[in-house]
Amino acid sequence: MVHLQVVGRDGVNLQAVIKKAIASGSIKSFEVPQVKGGFKIRHKKHMGEIRFTRTMGPLLAQVVCKNRSKEWQILEAFVGRLAYHFKREIAAIKIQLEIEP
């Protein structure tokens, strides 16, 4: 599993910005499934999902993929979309890799 911390600039609500971009069609490679009590996105081509945790600080996310050898694909797609679409809203992205036991 891969953990991400995405730090926004000037108190921007990154979760809302990402959700709006996907819903409006600006980001076409991801979709937002209906989830109770949370927020997650799925890539349309690569298996897996990105689960978000609400915090007052940075946006926390987990890349979850049943096939761990392929989770890099969804990570690459997600970080690429963030860098392309939200340069003005994001100050930093921290990636923490979890090793397999």
Order of alpha helices (4+ residues) and beta strands (2+ residues): beta-alpha-beta-beta-beta-beta-alpha-beta
